[in-house]
Amino acid sequence: MLEGKEVYAFSPSTVAVVEGDTIHFTLINPEDDDHSFMLPDLVVPLPPQQTTRVSYVAKHAGIYPILCTIPKHLPMMSGQLIVLAGTSMAY
Ligand SMILES: [Cu+2]
């Protein structure tokens, strides 16, 4: 499956937040190749050797794939965003 592919990965590959949270991602691409960071309604190019900052509002609970849009970086270059349902503060 990985023959001829470059093996990249997101680290960490899983991010967990609570519904309604605004996530401030700092995305670092230490490589010499282009990558990207894709979530529902978001695609951020990650140029080589650069740090890219982006904010993302986790609107709805669920599990969402985090992907690099460069096909040969899949399936390894993927992760997931886990958005937990909002918790009631009533104890
Ligand atoms: Cu990539």
PDB file of the backbone (N, CA, C, O) and the ligand in Angstrom, with CONECT records:
HET     CU  A 101       1
ATOM      1  N   MET A   1       0.836  -1.202   0.000  1.00  0.00           N
ATOM      2  CA  MET A   1       0.000   0.000   0.000  1.00  0.00           C
ATOM      3  C   MET A   1       0.872   1.254   0.000  1.00  0.00           C
ATOM      4  O   MET A   1       0.504   2.266  -0.597  1.00  0.00           O
ATOM      5  N   LEU A   2       2.023   1.193   0.665  1.00  0.00           N
ATOM      6  CA  LEU A   2       2.839   2.398   0.771  1.00  0.00           C
ATOM      7  C   LEU A   2       3.971   2.425  -0.251  1.00  0.00           C
ATOM      8  O   LEU A   2       4.769   3.362  -0.268  1.00  0.00           O
ATOM      9  N   GLU A   3       4.044   1.420  -1.087  1.00  0.00           N
ATOM     10  CA  GLU A   3       5.154   1.358  -2.041  1.00  0.00           C
ATOM     11  C   GLU A   3       5.176   2.596  -2.923  1.00  0.00           C
ATOM     12  O   GLU A   3       4.162   2.980  -3.506  1.00  0.00           O
ATOM     13  N   GLY A   4       6.347   3.212  -3.009  1.00  0.00           N
ATOM     14  CA  GLY A   4       6.484   4.391  -3.860  1.00  0.00           C
ATOM     15  C   GLY A   4       5.925   5.655  -3.251  1.00  0.00           C
ATOM     16  O   GLY A   4       5.941   6.708  -3.888  1.00  0.00           O
ATOM     17  N   LYS A   5       5.432   5.571  -2.031  1.00  0.00           N
ATOM     18  CA  LYS A   5       4.869   6.757  -1.401  1.00  0.00           C
ATOM     19  C   LYS A   5       5.836   7.311  -0.375  1.00  0.00           C
ATOM     20  O   LYS A   5       6.602   6.576   0.249  1.00  0.00           O
ATOM     21  N   GLU A   6       5.784   8.616  -0.215  1.00  0.00           N
ATOM     22  CA  GLU A   6       6.511   9.208   0.891  1.00  0.00           C
ATOM     23  C   GLU A   6       5.607   9.117   2.109  1.00  0.00           C
ATOM     24  O   GLU A   6       4.403   9.359   2.029  1.00  0.00           O
ATOM     25  N   VAL A   7       6.202   8.768   3.219  1.00  0.00           N
ATOM     26  CA  VAL A   7       5.390   8.552   4.410  1.00  0.00           C
ATOM     27  C   VAL A   7       5.516   9.762   5.334  1.00  0.00           C
ATOM     28  O   VAL A   7       6.545   9.973   5.975  1.00  0.00           O
ATOM     29  N   TYR A   8       4.470  10.527   5.382  1.00  0.00           N
ATOM     30  CA  TYR A   8       4.402  11.677   6.268  1.00  0.00           C
ATOM     31  C   TYR A   8       3.276  11.452   7.263  1.00  0.00           C
ATOM     32  O   TYR A   8       2.448  10.558   7.092  1.00  0.00           O
ATOM     33  N   ALA A   9       3.256  12.270   8.300  1.00  0.00           N
ATOM     34  CA  ALA A   9       2.182  12.143   9.278  1.00  0.00           C
ATOM     35  C   ALA A   9       1.989  13.465   9.994  1.00  0.00           C
ATOM     36  O   ALA A   9       2.904  14.283  10.088  1.00  0.00           O
ATOM     37  N   PHE A  10       0.785  13.656  10.496  1.00  0.00           N
ATOM     38  CA  PHE A  10       0.539  14.773  11.395  1.00  0.00           C
ATOM     39  C   PHE A  10       0.908  14.325  12.812  1.00  0.00           C
ATOM     40  O   PHE A  10       0.620  13.195  13.207  1.00  0.00           O
ATOM     41  N   SER A  11       1.536  15.206  13.558  1.00  0.00           N
ATOM     42  CA  SER A  11       1.867  14.895  14.946  1.00  0.00           C
ATOM     43  C   SER A  11       1.538  16.110  15.818  1.00  0.00           C
ATOM     44  O   SER A  11       2.137  17.166  15.614  1.00  0.00           O
ATOM     45  N   PRO A  12       0.648  16.014  16.747  1.00  0.00           N
ATOM     46  CA  PRO A  12      -0.175  14.840  17.040  1.00  0.00           C
ATOM     47  C   PRO A  12      -1.202  14.624  15.939  1.00  0.00           C
ATOM     48  O   PRO A  12      -1.543  15.558  15.213  1.00  0.00           O
ATOM     49  N   SER A  13      -1.693  13.405  15.814  1.00  0.00           N
ATOM     50  CA  SER A  13      -2.651  13.125  14.746  1.00  0.00           C
ATOM     51  C   SER A  13      -4.094  13.224  15.233  1.00  0.00           C
ATOM     52  O   SER A  13      -5.030  13.200  14.434  1.00  0.00           O
ATOM     53  N   THR A  14      -4.266  13.335  16.542  1.00  0.00           N
ATOM     54  CA  THR A  14      -5.627  13.438  17.079  1.00  0.00           C
ATOM     55  C   THR A  14      -5.717  14.655  17.984  1.00  0.00           C
ATOM     56  O   THR A  14      -4.867  14.874  18.847  1.00  0.00           O
ATOM     57  N   VAL A  15      -6.762  15.440  17.772  1.00  0.00           N
ATOM     58  CA  VAL A  15      -7.014  16.617  18.592  1.00  0.00           C
ATOM     59  C   VAL A  15      -8.435  16.486  19.123  1.00  0.00           C
ATOM     60  O   VAL A  15      -9.362  16.220  18.358  1.00  0.00           O
ATOM     61  N   ALA A  16      -8.611  16.670  20.425  1.00  0.00           N
ATOM     62  CA  ALA A  16      -9.942  16.579  21.021  1.00  0.00           C
ATOM     63  C   ALA A  16     -10.309  17.919  21.658  1.00  0.00           C
ATOM     64  O   ALA A  16      -9.526  18.496  22.412  1.00  0.00           O
ATOM     65  N   VAL A  17     -11.496  18.397  21.347  1.00  0.00           N
ATOM     66  CA  VAL A  17     -11.982  19.659  21.897  1.00  0.00           C
ATOM     67  C   VAL A  17     -13.458  19.505  22.252  1.00  0.00           C
ATOM     68  O   VAL A  17     -14.063  18.455  22.036  1.00  0.00           O
ATOM     69  N   VAL A  18     -14.013  20.569  22.797  1.00  0.00           N
ATOM     70  CA  VAL A  18     -15.431  20.567  23.134  1.00  0.00           C
ATOM     71  C   VAL A  18     -16.163  21.471  22.132  1.00  0.00           C
ATOM     72  O   VAL A  18     -15.661  22.521  21.730  1.00  0.00           O
ATOM     73  N   GLU A  19     -17.336  21.037  21.753  1.00  0.00           N
ATOM     74  CA  GLU A  19     -18.206  21.770  20.836  1.00  0.00           C
ATOM     75  C   GLU A  19     -18.234  23.261  21.186  1.00  0.00           C
ATOM     76  O   GLU A  19     -18.423  23.638  22.343  1.00  0.00           O
ATOM     77  N   GLY A  20     -18.043  24.088  20.175  1.00  0.00           N
ATOM     78  CA  GLY A  20     -18.061  25.524  20.402  1.00  0.00           C
ATOM     79  C   GLY A  20     -16.679  26.115  20.653  1.00  0.00           C
ATOM     80  O   GLY A  20     -16.505  27.334  20.628  1.00  0.00           O
ATOM     81  N   ASP A  21     -15.702  25.253  20.895  1.00  0.00           N
ATOM     82  CA  ASP A  21     -14.333  25.738  21.118  1.00  0.00           C
ATOM     83  C   ASP A  21     -13.766  26.361  19.841  1.00  0.00           C
ATOM     84  O   ASP A  21     -14.072  25.926  18.731  1.00  0.00           O
ATOM     85  N   THR A  22     -12.938  27.381  20.024  1.00  0.00           N
ATOM     86  CA  THR A  22     -12.128  27.895  18.917  1.00  0.00           C
ATOM     87  C   THR A  22     -10.721  27.340  19.104  1.00  0.00           C
ATOM     88  O   THR A  22     -10.091  27.532  20.144  1.00  0.00           O
ATOM     89  N   ILE A  23     -10.249  26.656  18.082  1.00  0.00           N
ATOM     90  CA  ILE A  23      -8.924  26.021  18.150  1.00  0.00           C
ATOM     91  C   ILE A  23      -7.940  26.919  17.417  1.00  0.00           C
ATOM     92  O   ILE A  23      -8.193  27.345  16.290  1.00  0.00           O
ATOM     93  N   HIS A  24      -6.828  27.200  18.059  1.00  0.00           N
ATOM     94  CA  HIS A  24      -5.764  27.981  17.411  1.00  0.00           C
ATOM     95  C   HIS A  24      -4.634  27.023  17.044  1.00  0.00           C
ATOM     96  O   HIS A  24      -3.799  26.666  17.875  1.00  0.00           O
ATOM     97  N   PHE A  25      -4.632  26.624  15.790  1.00  0.00           N
ATOM     98  CA  PHE A  25      -3.616  25.685  15.325  1.00  0.00           C
ATOM     99  C   PHE A  25      -2.332  26.429  14.971  1.00  0.00           C
ATOM    100  O   PHE A  25      -2.373  27.474  14.321  1.00  0.00           O
ATOM    101  N   THR A  26      -1.217  25.898  15.393  1.00  0.00           N
ATOM    102  CA  THR A  26       0.100  26.327  14.892  1.00  0.00           C
ATOM    103  C   THR A  26       0.637  25.137  14.108  1.00  0.00           C
ATOM    104  O   THR A  26       0.971  24.100  14.682  1.00  0.00           O
ATOM    105  N   LEU A  27       0.714  25.296  12.807  1.00  0.00           N
ATOM    106  CA  LEU A  27       1.042  24.181  11.919  1.00  0.00           C
ATOM    107  C   LEU A  27       2.463  24.377  11.391  1.00  0.00           C
ATOM    108  O   LEU A  27       2.749  25.360  10.707  1.00  0.00           O
ATOM    109  N   ILE A  28       3.322  23.460  11.704  1.00  0.00           N
ATOM    110  CA  ILE A  28       4.738  23.574  11.322  1.00  0.00           C
ATOM    111  C   ILE A  28       5.053  22.498  10.286  1.00  0.00           C
ATOM    112  O   ILE A  28       4.857  21.306  10.527  1.00  0.00           O
ATOM    113  N   ASN A  29       5.534  22.932   9.151  1.00  0.00           N
ATOM    114  CA  ASN A  29       5.996  21.994   8.127  1.00  0.00           C
ATOM    115  C   ASN A  29       7.523  22.062   8.083  1.00  0.00           C
ATOM    116  O   ASN A  29       8.085  22.979   7.485  1.00  0.00           O
ATOM    117  N   PRO A  30       8.192  21.101   8.710  1.00  0.00           N
ATOM    118  CA  PRO A  30       9.660  21.139   8.758  1.00  0.00           C
ATOM    119  C   PRO A  30      10.292  20.545   7.499  1.00  0.00           C
ATOM    120  O   PRO A  30      11.516  20.519   7.369  1.00  0.00           O
ATOM    121  N   GLU A  31       9.467  20.074   6.583  1.00  0.00           N
ATOM    122  CA  GLU A  31       9.960  19.355   5.402  1.00  0.00           C
ATOM    123  C   GLU A  31      10.255  20.295   4.244  1.00  0.00           C
ATOM    124  O   GLU A  31      10.005  21.498   4.311  1.00  0.00           O
ATOM    125  N   ASP A  32      10.794  19.709   3.177  1.00  0.00           N
ATOM    126  CA  ASP A  32      11.066  20.465   1.961  1.00  0.00           C
ATOM    127  C   ASP A  32       9.942  20.300   0.935  1.00  0.00           C
ATOM    128  O   ASP A  32      10.040  20.806  -0.183  1.00  0.00           O
ATOM    129  N   ASP A  33       8.892  19.602   1.313  1.00  0.00           N
ATOM    130  CA  ASP A  33       7.771  19.378   0.400  1.00  0.00           C
ATOM    131  C   ASP A  33       6.537  20.124   0.879  1.00  0.00           C
ATOM    132  O   ASP A  33       6.344  20.348   2.074  1.00  0.00           O
ATOM    133  N   ASP A  34       5.715  20.500  -0.079  1.00  0.00           N
ATOM    134  CA  ASP A  34       4.445  21.128   0.274  1.00  0.00           C
ATOM    135  C   ASP A  34       3.523  20.120   0.936  1.00  0.00           C
ATOM    136  O   ASP A  34       3.488  18.941   0.583  1.00  0.00           O
ATOM    137  N   HIS A  35       2.773  20.630   1.915  1.00  0.00           N
ATOM    138  CA  HIS A  35       1.708  19.844   2.521  1.00  0.00           C
ATOM    139  C   HIS A  35       0.502  20.752   2.665  1.00  0.00           C
ATOM    140  O   HIS A  35       0.542  21.929   2.307  1.00  0.00           O
ATOM    141  N   SER A  36      -0.564  20.188   3.192  1.00  0.00           N
ATOM    142  CA  SER A  36      -1.720  21.028   3.487  1.00  0.00           C
ATOM    143  C   SER A  36      -2.466  20.416   4.658  1.00  0.00           C
ATOM    144  O   SER A  36      -2.213  19.286   5.076  1.00  0.00           O
ATOM    145  N   PHE A  37      -3.385  21.198   5.161  1.00  0.00           N
ATOM    146  CA  PHE A  37      -4.139  20.811   6.361  1.00  0.00           C
ATOM    147  C   PHE A  37      -5.599  21.055   6.046  1.00  0.00           C
ATOM    148  O   PHE A  37      -6.021  22.196   5.855  1.00  0.00           O
ATOM    149  N   MET A  38      -6.362  19.988   5.992  1.00  0.00           N
ATOM    150  CA  MET A  38      -7.757  20.113   5.586  1.00  0.00           C
ATOM    151  C   MET A  38      -8.695  19.567   6.656  1.00  0.00           C
ATOM    152  O   MET A  38      -8.537  18.460   7.171  1.00  0.00           O
ATOM    153  N   LEU A  39      -9.680  20.411   6.959  1.00  0.00           N
ATOM    154  CA  LEU A  39     -10.789  20.029   7.832  1.00  0.00           C
ATOM    155  C   LEU A  39     -12.053  20.449   7.094  1.00  0.00           C
ATOM    156  O   LEU A  39     -11.961  21.176   6.104  1.00  0.00           O
ATOM    157  N   PRO A  40     -13.231  20.018   7.540  1.00  0.00           N
ATOM    158  CA  PRO A  40     -14.456  20.502   6.890  1.00  0.00           C
ATOM    159  C   PRO A  40     -14.474  22.035   6.839  1.00  0.00           C
ATOM    160  O   PRO A  40     -14.284  22.690   7.864  1.00  0.00           O
ATOM    161  N   ASP A  41     -14.699  22.600   5.670  1.00  0.00           N
ATOM    162  CA  ASP A  41     -14.741  24.059   5.441  1.00  0.00           C
ATOM    163  C   ASP A  41     -13.397  24.750   5.637  1.00  0.00           C
ATOM    164  O   ASP A  41     -13.359  25.963   5.845  1.00  0.00           O
ATOM    165  N   LEU A  42     -12.304  24.014   5.575  1.00  0.00           N
ATOM    166  CA  LEU A  42     -10.994  24.637   5.756  1.00  0.00           C
ATOM    167  C   LEU A  42      -9.935  23.870   4.960  1.00  0.00           C
ATOM    168  O   LEU A  42      -9.808  22.651   5.081  1.00  0.00           O
ATOM    169  N   VAL A  43      -9.186  24.602   4.154  1.00  0.00           N
ATOM    170  CA  VAL A  43      -7.991  24.023   3.531  1.00  0.00           C
ATOM    171  C   VAL A  43      -6.883  25.052   3.678  1.00  0.00           C
ATOM    172  O   VAL A  43      -7.007  26.181   3.203  1.00  0.00           O
ATOM    173  N   VAL A  44      -5.795  24.657   4.340  1.00  0.00           N
ATOM    174  CA  VAL A  44      -4.690  25.568   4.575  1.00  0.00           C
ATOM    175  C   VAL A  44      -3.443  24.997   3.903  1.00  0.00           C
ATOM    176  O   VAL A  44      -3.013  23.896   4.248  1.00  0.00           O
ATOM    177  N   PRO A  45      -2.859  25.717   2.958  1.00  0.00           N
ATOM    178  CA  PRO A  45      -1.601  25.246   2.404  1.00  0.00           C
ATOM    179  C   PRO A  45      -0.480  25.387   3.424  1.00  0.00           C
ATOM    180  O   PRO A  45      -0.415  26.378   4.152  1.00  0.00           O
ATOM    181  N   LEU A  46       0.391  24.405   3.475  1.00  0.00           N
ATOM    182  CA  LEU A  46       1.523  24.437   4.402  1.00  0.00           C
ATOM    183  C   LEU A  46       2.809  24.422   3.582  1.00  0.00           C
ATOM    184  O   LEU A  46       3.316  23.354   3.239  1.00  0.00           O
ATOM    185  N   PRO A  47       3.337  25.604   3.266  1.00  0.00           N
ATOM    186  CA  PRO A  47       4.563  25.655   2.472  1.00  0.00           C
ATOM    187  C   PRO A  47       5.731  25.066   3.257  1.00  0.00           C
ATOM    188  O   PRO A  47       5.713  25.046   4.488  1.00  0.00           O
ATOM    189  N   PRO A  48       6.740  24.592   2.545  1.00  0.00           N
ATOM    190  CA  PRO A  48       7.895  23.991   3.214  1.00  0.00           C
ATOM    191  C   PRO A  48       8.579  24.977   4.154  1.00  0.00           C
ATOM    192  O   PRO A  48       8.652  26.176   3.883  1.00  0.00           O
ATOM    193  N   GLN A  49       9.071  24.448   5.249  1.00  0.00           N
ATOM    194  CA  GLN A  49       9.894  25.227   6.177  1.00  0.00           C
ATOM    195  C   GLN A  49       9.172  26.465   6.723  1.00  0.00           C
ATOM    196  O   GLN A  49       9.795  27.483   7.022  1.00  0.00           O
ATOM    197  N   GLN A  50       7.875  26.354   6.841  1.00  0.00           N
ATOM    198  CA  GLN A  50       7.131  27.509   7.361  1.00  0.00           C
ATOM    199  C   GLN A  50       6.155  27.093   8.453  1.00  0.00           C
ATOM    200  O   GLN A  50       5.709  25.949   8.540  1.00  0.00           O
ATOM    201  N   THR A  51       5.852  28.088   9.279  1.00  0.00           N
ATOM    202  CA  THR A  51       4.848  27.907  10.323  1.00  0.00           C
ATOM    203  C   THR A  51       3.620  28.688   9.919  1.00  0.00           C
ATOM    204  O   THR A  51       3.710  29.860   9.554  1.00  0.00           O
ATOM    205  N   THR A  52       2.472  28.038   9.986  1.00  0.00           N
ATOM    206  CA  THR A  52       1.220  28.642   9.569  1.00  0.00           C
ATOM    207  C   THR A  52       0.249  28.592  10.737  1.00  0.00           C
ATOM    208  O   THR A  52       0.068  27.547  11.363  1.00  0.00           O
ATOM    209  N   ARG A  53      -0.368  29.722  11.025  1.00  0.00           N
ATOM    210  CA  ARG A  53      -1.331  29.744  12.132  1.00  0.00           C
ATOM    211  C   ARG A  53      -2.737  29.929  11.579  1.00  0.00           C
ATOM    212  O   ARG A  53      -2.964  30.723  10.666  1.00  0.00           O
ATOM    213  N   VAL A  54      -3.664  29.189  12.143  1.00  0.00           N
ATOM    214  CA  VAL A  54      -5.050  29.297  11.700  1.00  0.00           C
ATOM    215  C   VAL A  54      -5.969  28.970  12.872  1.00  0.00           C
ATOM    216  O   VAL A  54      -5.670  28.118  13.709  1.00  0.00           O
ATOM    217  N   SER A  55      -7.103  29.681  12.900  1.00  0.00           N
ATOM    218  CA  SER A  55      -8.104  29.406  13.930  1.00  0.00           C
ATOM    219  C   SER A  55      -9.271  28.667  13.299  1.00  0.00           C
ATOM    220  O   SER A  55      -9.603  28.872  12.131  1.00  0.00           O
ATOM    221  N   TYR A  56      -9.877  27.813  14.088  1.00  0.00           N
ATOM    222  CA  TYR A  56     -10.967  26.991  13.571  1.00  0.00           C
ATOM    223  C   TYR A  56     -11.986  26.806  14.684  1.00  0.00           C
ATOM    224  O   TYR A  56     -11.636  26.417  15.798  1.00  0.00           O
ATOM    225  N   VAL A  57     -13.241  27.085  14.379  1.00  0.00           N
ATOM    226  CA  VAL A  57     -14.304  26.904  15.365  1.00  0.00           C
ATOM    227  C   VAL A  57     -14.910  25.515  15.192  1.00  0.00           C
ATOM    228  O   VAL A  57     -15.404  25.168  14.119  1.00  0.00           O
ATOM    229  N   ALA A  58     -14.866  24.736  16.255  1.00  0.00           N
ATOM    230  CA  ALA A  58     -15.455  23.393  16.236  1.00  0.00           C
ATOM    231  C   ALA A  58     -16.946  23.534  16.551  1.00  0.00           C
ATOM    232  O   ALA A  58     -17.358  23.522  17.711  1.00  0.00           O
ATOM    233  N   LYS A  59     -17.732  23.667  15.499  1.00  0.00           N
ATOM    234  CA  LYS A  59     -19.142  24.035  15.700  1.00  0.00           C
ATOM    235  C   LYS A  59     -20.009  22.896  16.205  1.00  0.00           C
ATOM    236  O   LYS A  59     -20.885  23.092  17.048  1.00  0.00           O
ATOM    237  N   HIS A  60     -19.759  21.714  15.688  1.00  0.00           N
ATOM    238  CA  HIS A  60     -20.677  20.606  15.976  1.00  0.00           C
ATOM    239  C   HIS A  60     -19.917  19.376  16.450  1.00  0.00           C
ATOM    240  O   HIS A  60     -18.835  19.062  15.954  1.00  0.00           O
ATOM    241  N   ALA A  61     -20.503  18.693  17.414  1.00  0.00           N
ATOM    242  CA  ALA A  61     -19.892  17.470  17.917  1.00  0.00           C
ATOM    243  C   ALA A  61     -19.765  16.448  16.793  1.00  0.00           C
ATOM    244  O   ALA A  61     -20.610  16.363  15.902  1.00  0.00           O
ATOM    245  N   GLY A  62     -18.691  15.684  16.862  1.00  0.00           N
ATOM    246  CA  GLY A  62     -18.498  14.642  15.865  1.00  0.00           C
ATOM    247  C   GLY A  62     -17.025  14.319  15.741  1.00  0.00           C
ATOM    248  O   GLY A  62     -16.188  14.864  16.459  1.00  0.00           O
ATOM    249  N   ILE A  63     -16.726  13.430  14.824  1.00  0.00           N
ATOM    250  CA  ILE A  63     -15.337  13.062  14.542  1.00  0.00           C
ATOM    251  C   ILE A  63     -15.077  13.406  13.088  1.00  0.00           C
ATOM    252  O   ILE A  63     -15.761  12.920  12.187  1.00  0.00           O
ATOM    253  N   TYR A  64     -14.079  14.251  12.872  1.00  0.00           N
ATOM    254  CA  TYR A  64     -13.809  14.770  11.539  1.00  0.00           C
ATOM    255  C   TYR A  64     -12.401  14.402  11.108  1.00  0.00           C
ATOM    256  O   TYR A  64     -11.466  14.443  11.908  1.00  0.00           O
ATOM    257  N   PRO A  65     -12.255  14.040   9.834  1.00  0.00           N
ATOM    258  CA  PRO A  65     -10.913  13.712   9.363  1.00  0.00           C
ATOM    259  C   PRO A  65     -10.061  14.953   9.177  1.00  0.00           C
ATOM    260  O   PRO A  65     -10.546  15.987   8.717  1.00  0.00           O
ATOM    261  N   ILE A  66      -8.807  14.849   9.531  1.00  0.00           N
ATOM    262  CA  ILE A  66      -7.786  15.846   9.203  1.00  0.00           C
ATOM    263  C   ILE A  66      -6.940  15.216   8.095  1.00  0.00           C
ATOM    264  O   ILE A  66      -6.399  14.125   8.272  1.00  0.00           O
ATOM    265  N   LEU A  67      -6.827  15.887   6.977  1.00  0.00           N
ATOM    266  CA  LEU A  67      -6.123  15.301   5.838  1.00  0.00           C
ATOM    267  C   LEU A  67      -5.167  16.288   5.221  1.00  0.00           C
ATOM    268  O   LEU A  67      -5.351  17.503   5.303  1.00  0.00           O
ATOM    269  N   CYS A  68      -4.137  15.738   4.598  1.00  0.00           N
ATOM    270  CA  CYS A  68      -3.325  16.504   3.662  1.00  0.00           C
ATOM    271  C   CYS A  68      -3.944  16.263   2.291  1.00  0.00           C
ATOM    272  O   CYS A  68      -4.282  15.128   1.955  1.00  0.00           O
ATOM    273  N   THR A  69      -4.095  17.319   1.500  1.00  0.00           N
ATOM    274  CA  THR A  69      -4.801  17.161   0.216  1.00  0.00           C
ATOM    275  C   THR A  69      -3.905  16.573  -0.885  1.00  0.00           C
ATOM    276  O   THR A  69      -4.365  16.338  -2.002  1.00  0.00           O
ATOM    277  N   ILE A  70      -2.652  16.343  -0.572  1.00  0.00           N
ATOM    278  CA  ILE A  70      -1.767  15.779  -1.598  1.00  0.00           C
ATOM    279  C   ILE A  70      -1.965  14.259  -1.608  1.00  0.00           C
ATOM    280  O   ILE A  70      -1.605  13.575  -0.650  1.00  0.00           O
ATOM    281  N   PRO A  71      -2.542  13.734  -2.704  1.00  0.00           N
ATOM    282  CA  PRO A  71      -2.991  12.335  -2.696  1.00  0.00           C
ATOM    283  C   PRO A  71      -1.915  11.330  -2.305  1.00  0.00           C
ATOM    284  O   PRO A  71      -2.204  10.360  -1.603  1.00  0.00           O
ATOM    285  N   LYS A  72      -0.665  11.549  -2.754  1.00  0.00           N
ATOM    286  CA  LYS A  72       0.324  10.523  -2.433  1.00  0.00           C
ATOM    287  C   LYS A  72       0.761  10.559  -0.976  1.00  0.00           C
ATOM    288  O   LYS A  72       1.512   9.688  -0.538  1.00  0.00           O
ATOM    289  N   HIS A  73       0.304  11.549  -0.219  1.00  0.00           N
ATOM    290  CA  HIS A  73       0.613  11.570   1.220  1.00  0.00           C
ATOM    291  C   HIS A  73      -0.433  10.812   2.032  1.00  0.00           C
ATOM    292  O   HIS A  73      -0.299  10.659   3.246  1.00  0.00           O
ATOM    293  N   LEU A  74      -1.460  10.347   1.359  1.00  0.00           N
ATOM    294  CA  LEU A  74      -2.466   9.549   2.035  1.00  0.00           C
ATOM    295  C   LEU A  74      -2.153   8.072   1.777  1.00  0.00           C
ATOM    296  O   LEU A  74      -1.537   7.747   0.762  1.00  0.00           O
ATOM    297  N   PRO A  75      -2.556   7.190   2.660  1.00  0.00           N
ATOM    298  CA  PRO A  75      -3.410   7.413   3.822  1.00  0.00           C
ATOM    299  C   PRO A  75      -2.647   7.813   5.086  1.00  0.00           C
ATOM    300  O   PRO A  75      -3.265   8.082   6.117  1.00  0.00           O
ATOM    301  N   MET A  76      -1.318   7.856   5.022  1.00  0.00           N
ATOM    302  CA  MET A  76      -0.596   8.084   6.281  1.00  0.00           C
ATOM    303  C   MET A  76      -0.800   9.489   6.840  1.00  0.00           C
ATOM    304  O   MET A  76      -0.871   9.685   8.053  1.00  0.00           O
ATOM    305  N   MET A  77      -0.893  10.456   5.940  1.00  0.00           N
ATOM    306  CA  MET A  77      -0.947  11.833   6.427  1.00  0.00           C
ATOM    307  C   MET A  77      -2.386  12.228   6.716  1.00  0.00           C
ATOM    308  O   MET A  77      -2.993  13.040   6.018  1.00  0.00           O
ATOM    309  N   SER A  78      -2.897  11.629   7.761  1.00  0.00           N
ATOM    310  CA  SER A  78      -4.275  11.910   8.150  1.00  0.00           C
ATOM    311  C   SER A  78      -4.378  11.829   9.661  1.00  0.00           C
ATOM    312  O   SER A  78      -3.542  11.225  10.332  1.00  0.00           O
ATOM    313  N   GLY A  79      -5.410  12.444  10.169  1.00  0.00           N
ATOM    314  CA  GLY A  79      -5.625  12.419  11.607  1.00  0.00           C
ATOM    315  C   GLY A  79      -7.096  12.634  11.871  1.00  0.00           C
ATOM    316  O   GLY A  79      -7.926  12.472  10.976  1.00  0.00           O
ATOM    317  N   GLN A  80      -7.416  12.996  13.081  1.00  0.00           N
ATOM    318  CA  GLN A  80      -8.822  13.248  13.351  1.00  0.00           C
ATOM    319  C   GLN A  80      -9.004  14.323  14.413  1.00  0.00           C
ATOM    320  O   GLN A  80      -8.229  14.464  15.358  1.00  0.00           O
ATOM    321  N   LEU A  81     -10.067  15.061  14.196  1.00  0.00           N
ATOM    322  CA  LEU A  81     -10.508  16.059  15.166  1.00  0.00           C
ATOM    323  C   LEU A  81     -11.737  15.493  15.856  1.00  0.00           C
ATOM    324  O   LEU A  81     -12.742  15.191  15.212  1.00  0.00           O
ATOM    325  N   ILE A  82     -11.647  15.354  17.159  1.00  0.00           N
ATOM    326  CA  ILE A  82     -12.767  14.841  17.945  1.00  0.00           C
ATOM    327  C   ILE A  82     -13.409  16.020  18.655  1.00  0.00           C
ATOM    328  O   ILE A  82     -12.772  16.689  19.470  1.00  0.00           O
ATOM    329  N   VAL A  83     -14.668  16.269  18.343  1.00  0.00           N
ATOM    330  CA  VAL A  83     -15.396  17.372  18.970  1.00  0.00           C
ATOM    331  C   VAL A  83     -16.454  16.760  19.884  1.00  0.00           C
ATOM    332  O   VAL A  83     -17.415  16.137  19.431  1.00  0.00           O
ATOM    333  N   LEU A  84     -16.246  16.957  21.177  1.00  0.00           N
ATOM    334  CA  LEU A  84     -17.159  16.383  22.170  1.00  0.00           C
ATOM    335  C   LEU A  84     -18.386  17.282  22.333  1.00  0.00           C
ATOM    336  O   LEU A  84     -18.297  18.502  22.195  1.00  0.00           O
ATOM    337  N   ALA A  85     -19.490  16.682  22.618  1.00  0.00           N
ATOM    338  CA  ALA A  85     -20.721  17.449  22.845  1.00  0.00           C
ATOM    339  C   ALA A  85     -20.515  18.375  24.031  1.00  0.00           C
ATOM    340  O   ALA A  85     -19.840  18.018  24.997  1.00  0.00           O
ATOM    341  N   GLY A  86     -21.094  19.557  23.956  1.00  0.00           N
ATOM    342  CA  GLY A  86     -20.947  20.518  25.036  1.00  0.00           C
ATOM    343  C   GLY A  86     -21.442  19.972  26.351  1.00  0.00           C
ATOM    344  O   GLY A  86     -22.489  19.329  26.427  1.00  0.00           O
ATOM    345  N   THR A  87     -20.663  20.241  27.393  1.00  0.00           N
ATOM    346  CA  THR A  87     -21.052  19.727  28.693  1.00  0.00           C
ATOM    347  C   THR A  87     -21.809  20.786  29.467  1.00  0.00           C
ATOM    348  O   THR A  87     -21.467  21.968  29.415  1.00  0.00           O
ATOM    349  N   SER A  88     -22.810  20.375  30.166  1.00  0.00           N
ATOM    350  CA  SER A  88     -23.555  21.283  31.024  1.00  0.00           C
ATOM    351  C   SER A  88     -22.730  21.603  32.264  1.00  0.00           C
ATOM    352  O   SER A  88     -22.087  20.719  32.830  1.00  0.00           O
ATOM    353  N   MET A  89     -22.746  22.845  32.679  1.00  0.00           N
ATOM    354  CA  MET A  89     -21.962  23.207  33.858  1.00  0.00           C
ATOM    355  C   MET A  89     -22.780  23.021  35.126  1.00  0.00           C
ATOM    356  O   MET A  89     -22.311  23.383  36.205  1.00  0.00           O
ATOM    357  N   ALA A  90     -23.975  22.476  35.037  1.00  0.00           N
ATOM    358  CA  ALA A  90     -24.807  22.254  36.226  1.00  0.00           C
ATOM    359  C   ALA A  90     -24.369  20.977  36.924  1.00  0.00           C
ATOM    360  O   ALA A  90     -24.486  19.891  36.357  1.00  0.00           O
ATOM    361  N   TYR A  91     -23.872  21.092  38.135  1.00  0.00           N
ATOM    362  CA  TYR A  91     -23.413  19.922  38.869  1.00  0.00           C
ATOM    363  C   TYR A  91     -24.506  19.427  39.796  1.00  0.00           C
ATOM    364  O   TYR A  91     -24.313  18.441  40.508  1.00  0.00           O
TER     365      TYR A  91
HETATM  366 CU    CU A 101       1.277  16.127   2.913  1.00  0.00          CU2+
END
